Amino acid sequence: MKVAKFGGTSLASAAQIKKVCEIVKTDESRKVIVVSAPGKRYKEDTKVTDLLIQYAEARLSGQSGEETYARIAERYTEICGELRLPKETAEEIALHLSQSLLYVPGENAGRFMDRVKAAGEDTCAKLVAHYLQSQGKEAVYVNPKEAGLLVTGEPGNAHVLPEAYEKLSLLAEQPGIVVFPGFFGYTPEGELVTFSRGGSDVTGSILAAAIKAELYENFTDVDSVYVVNPHLVHEPKDIREITYREMRELSYSGFSVFHEEALYPAYRAGIPVCIKNTNNPQAPGTMIVSERTVHDNQVAGIASDNGFCSIYVGKYLLNKEIGFGRRLLQILEEEGLSYEHTPSGIDNISVILREKDLTPEIEQRVVERLKRELHAEEILVERGLALVMIVGEGMRRSVGTSARATAALAKARVNLEMINQGSSEVSMMFGVKEVDADRAVIALYEEFFPKAAAPIADIAVSVNA
């Protein structure tokens, strides 16, 4: 059995949904189909999920949201019409959508937002199931609540509960094709909660682990994963095989092709993941596996992500002070902050955080507490940072990787704010200013993939500048 998840671009229109259903019909082993909400049909279009968020925000602020609701309803009506679904089916889907978006004054804002966001996937799953049935396939829509997808209760940030897997395993016994909406589950108390944005990938991985699938296919709009962002480099080298660890590092560092939390259920169950293109299903795609053979190039991928900041804390003889790091992190915990990295020296330590989490008010409190409770001698907060990462299982067996990387960055005149490498040596991270991030990525790509294509023209101009 296989689990196949289809992203928003794969379901953006009736024509795309037809492609999806043809892919499903060509392989009887595709048992469970996980769907996202319809994405963009063209560059200037708006994703259905974004429209749903706009609608929910309008209702919560006291507005009617009628115009946005009309746009959402029109998308599904248009798809139903072009798929030539029966009038009764179109009416059923329209009624389901209107009920899902009904606002009850006084309703918890987080719960309402989650319920509205989930309507995109839920409605799309019903639509796909109906279309497969119209094509003569035995297919059934399954609601996550009925299936037993139990999750934690934090709105917009759900996590699967261990007890969910046993009940979800029964999906393997369901006759025909199971069409399952991604992105959300239910608490044990019956409250709908969504995963973080892009969480349909997570749903697919959970279901693959639950039914012990032989393969989890993740269909998107690219033939494979590339070693670098194709918006920065023209026709970059593709990746045919990559390990879970490598993909996890790259997803965290800005690879948008796969949700960074989605690999864990499949990894734990030992299920390989294949990223494929809905518009070119014959392409082999990228396989994510437990182990791979490392060939000539020790680097598997290069990525960057913006939106970080650092808190530098300096104190003489810091390394001799037992419990300093624990107390520092406890202050952050008590202020509701999670940290990303903690590079350190003998008399200093830096904590890397997401910049959006460190509001000016929280920053002021943290700095005051560090001075008062830790007697820190120097505290610097630096914003506008990007993390650039090179990832590869082969790096641990190669001499001079860090020297090559730093030399390439120096040649590109990229100043390093920080360097961090874990003991596993699967990844190496560089902290740079956000304005230098693209230039840094291109420089590293040209160093480790010298025979590959040149940077895209407009990026090359900024590099030369």
N, C-alpha and C positions, 0 to 999 in steps of 0.2 A: 504493500500500500504506500501511496505517496500523499503528502499534504502539499497543495499548491496555493500560494498566496498571490493575489493580484493587486498591484498598487493603483493609485488614483488615476494615473495617466492611462493605464490599461482599461479603465472603466469610465473614461471621461465622456463617451458618447455611445450611441447605439452601434455604430460601426466597430468601435473598440470592444464592446461587449460581445458582439458576434465573433470577433477574433478569439476572445477568451473562451467562449463556449466551444469553438472549433478545437482549440487546444485541449480542452477538457475531454471532448468526445474522442479524440484520437488516441487516448491512452486510458484504458479501463482501470489501470491501477491508481489513477488520480481519484482517491476516495473522498477526501475532504478538501473543499474549496473555501478559502478565506478571502473575503473581499473588503476593499477599502471603500471610502466614499468617492464619487466621481471627482476627478481632478481637472486640470486645465485642458481645454480643447485646443487652445492656441495660446501664444505667448502672453497676450493681453487679457486673457480670460481669468476668472476667479475660481478657485477651488470651492467646492460645495462646503467643505469644512470651514473655510474662512467666512463664507456667507452665513453659515449657522452661528459662528461666533459673533459676527456683526449683529445678527438678529437677537441673540441672547443678551448681548450688551445693551442693545436698544431697549428691550423689555425691562431689563433690570434698572435702567435709568429713567423709566417712566414713559418711554416712547412706545408707539404702536409696532414699529418694525414692519409695517405692512409692505412697503416697497421691497425690502430684502426678502420677506417671506414669499412674495410673488415670484421673485427671481429663483428662489430655491424650488418652489413648486413647478415652475416652468421647466426647469432642467429635467425633472423626473417625468413630467407630462410629455415632453419632447422625446425622451428616450422610449417611453412606452409606445408612443405613436409610431416612431420609426422602426420599432421592433414588431409592430403590428400585433401587440398583445390585445386580448379581448377587452371590451369596454369595462366589463365587470372587474377585471384585474386592475386596470388603470384607476378605477374608482376606489378599489380596495387599498391600493398603494397611496393614493391621495388622502384617504381617510386616516390611514396609519400615520402618515407624515403630519397631518394637522393635529392629531392627538398627541404625538410626541412633542410637538412644539407649543402645546397649550401651556400658558403661564398662569399659575395660581398665586395671587397676591400673598406675600408673606412667606413664600417658599424659600428655603435656604438657597442662597445665590450659587454656591458651589455645586449643589446637587442639581439645580436647574441648568446650569451651564453644561454639566456633564451629560444630562439627559438630552439636551439639544444637540450637542456635538455628536453623540452616539447615533442620533437619528440618521446621519449621513450614511454610515455603514449598514445600519439595520435596514433601512429602506432599500438600499442597493442590493443587499443580500436577498431580500424578498423578490426584487425585480429579476435578478439573475436566475433564481430558482424557477420562477414562472416561465422565463424564456427557455430554459433547458427543458422544462416539461412540454412547452409548445413545440419543441424539436423532437419530441418522442423519447426523451431520456427520463429515466426514473430519478428524480431529484427532489430533495426536500429541504426547506429552510429550517434551521434549528436555532432557537434562541439561546444565548449563553446562560440565561437563568435556568431554563429547562435542562440544559446539558450539564449544569453543575460547575460552570467556570467561576469559582469562588475567589474573591480578591480582597485585599485590604481596603480600608475605607477612606483614604486620603483623596479628595477630589482632584482629578487631573494627574494623579501620580500613583495609580493602583499597582499592586504587586500580587502575583498569584499566590494562593495559599496551598500548602503541600497536599491537603486533603482533596483538592480539586482533581488531581490526576486520576484517581481511581474511578470517579464517576465519569470523567471525560473519556476514559478508555472504552466505555460502552458505545461510543460513536463508531467504533470499528465494526460493530454488529448491526448497525443501521443499514437497511436495504438501500441500494442505489447510491447516488451522489449526495453528500452532505454539503449544503451551502451555509456557511457560518459567517456572521458579521465580525469583523475585526475590531480592535480598539477598546473594547469594554467588557466588563464582567459585573458580577453582583457580590455584595457583601453577604455574609451568612444571615444578616438581618433582612436581606432583600433589596438593598439600596443599589442603584446603578452607579458604577464608578468607572471612569475611563483611565486607560494607561496614559503615559505622557505622549505628546504629539508624535505621530508616526507609529503608534503602538499596534497597528495591525500586524506588523512584523512579529511582535511579541506574541500575539494570539496564535499565529501560524506555528511558531516554534513550540509553544505550549501544547498545541494539539498534536504536533508531530511526535513529541515526547510521550504524550498520553496514549496514543494508539500504536506506539512503537513502529512508526513509519520507517520504510527503508530509505526514504529520501524526503527532504523538505525543499521544495522548489519555490523560489521567491522571484516572481515575474515583475519586471520593471520596464523601463524604456531604453535600456542600453544593452549591447550585446554581452558585455562583461564588465567587471570591475577593472579600472585602469590604475596604473601605479601612481598617477598624479591627477589632479583636477583637470579635465579636458578643456575647461574654460581658460586655463593658464598656458597650456602646451598643446600645440596642434598635433592631432593624431598620436597621443601618447601610447606607450607600450601597454598591452592588456595583460591581465593576470589570469592564467588558466587554473592555477591551484594555489591555495593559501590556507594557512592553519587558522583554527579558531582564535588562538592568541594574537596572531598577526591582525586578523580582521577586527578583533575587539579593540586593539590599540588604534587602528586606523579609523574605525567608526567613532571612537571617542575623540579623535583628533580632527574630525571634520568631514570624513567620508559620509556623504548623505545618502548613499545608496542603500544602507542597511541600518536600522535602529540599533544603537549601541547596546541596549539591554536584551536584544532579541536572541543572541547566540546562546545564552546560558542554558535554557531548557534543552536545546538540541545538543549542545556540548556535553551536558551531564548525561544525556541518554545515548551519546555516541552516534548521533544521526548526522550524516553529511548534509550540507546545505548547498544547493546550486542556484546561483543567481542567473536568470535568463531574461531574454527580451521577448515581450509579447508580440512585437512587430516583426520579429525574426526568430521564431521558436526553434529553427533548425540549428542556429548557432550553438556551439557547445557550452557557452557561458563560463562562469567562474565557480569552481568547486571549493567549498570550505570544508576542510577535513582535520582530523586530529593530528596527523603527521604528514609531512611531504618530503620529497627529495630536494635538497638544495643544490641548484646547478651553479652556473658561473657567477651570477650576481647575488651577492649576499643580502641586498636590500630588496624587500618585497613591495614597499610602497612609501610614499612621502605625502604628508598631509599637514594642514594647518587649521587652526581655529582661533577666532578673535574673541574678545569679551572677557579677558582675564585681568586680574590685578594682583599685586603682591604686597604683603606686609613684612617688612624687614625689621628684625628685632636684634639689636646688638647689646652684648653685656660681657665685660671682661671676666674670664674664667667660667663662662657659661657651661662649658663641657664638664666642669667639676661639680656643678650644682645638680644634685639628684632630684629628679622630678620636674625639672624646668619645662621640658617638652610637654609632659602630661598636663601641667597647669596651664600652659599656653593654649593647648588644644581644648582644655576644659572651658576656658574663657570663651573661645569661639563657639563651642557647643552650647553654652548657656545663652549666647546671643543668637542662637538659631542658625549658625553658619556651618556648612560642610566645607572641608578643604580638599584641594585637588592634589597638591604636591607639597613636600616640605624639605627642599634642599638646605643643607646646613654646613657650617664651618665650625671651628673650635670655639669661637667667640660670637657666633651669630647664627641665626636661623631665619629662613624666609618661608612664609606660608602663601601658597598660590590659591586664590579663590576665584569664583565667577564674579565678575565686576558688578553684575546686576544685583547680587545678593548683598553686597557691601554698600548700603545706602549711606549718605552723609551722616545721618543720625547714628546708625550702628557704628560707623567708623569712629566717630567721636567718642562713643562709649568704650569701644575696644581699646583705642589708644590710651584713654584715661586709665582703664583697668590694667593695661600692660605696665604703665608707669607705676601705678599705685601698688599692685599686687605682686609684680615680678621685679620691680625696681629696675626696669630696663633703662639702659643709658642712651640708647639710640633707637628711634622708631621712625621708619620711613614707609609711606604708603605710595605705591606707584600704580597708576592706572594706564589704560590703553595698551595692554600687552596682548601679544598673540603667542600661542605655543605652536612651534613647528616640530614635527616628529618624523624621524626616519625609522622604519620598522622592518625587521627581517630576522627569521630564525638563523640565517647563516652568519649574522654579525658576530655571534659568540665564538665562531671558529675562524674569524678573519682578523688579521693584524692591520691596524692603521685605519680603521673605519672612522673613528672620531677625528683623526688627523686630517683625513681627506675632507670630511664634512666641514670642519672649522676653517680649513684653507679655502674651500669653495665659498664659504660665507664671507670670509675676509676679502677675497677677490671681488665679490659683489658689493663690498662696502656695507655689509650688514653688521651692525654692532650687536653683540650678544649681551643680554641682560642676565642670562642664567643658562646653565647647562645641567642636565640631570639624566643619569642613566641608571636603571635598575640593575640589581645583581643578576637578574636573568639574562640581561644583555639582548633581549628581544627588541628593545626600542631605545632610542636616544632622543631626548627632548631638548629643544633650544627655546629659550624665552627671548623674544624680540619685540620691538615696537610694532604696533599694528600696521603702520605705514610701510614697514619693511617686509611684511610677511610674504607677499606674493613674490617679491624679488628673491627672498630666501628660498622659497620652494623651487623656483625655476633654477637657481644656482645649484641646489642639491640634485635636482633631476639631471641637469647637464653633466654633473660630476659622476653620478652613478649609472647613468644611461647615456653615454656619450654618442652612441650611434643612432639615437632616437631623433625625432623631429625637433625643430627649433621652436622657441616660444612663439605664441601668437603675436602678431605685429604690434598691436597697441600696447601690450605688456612689455614688449621688447623696447619700445620707445622710453617707457618709464625707467627701465633698467639702465639704459644708456645714459639717461639723464642723471 
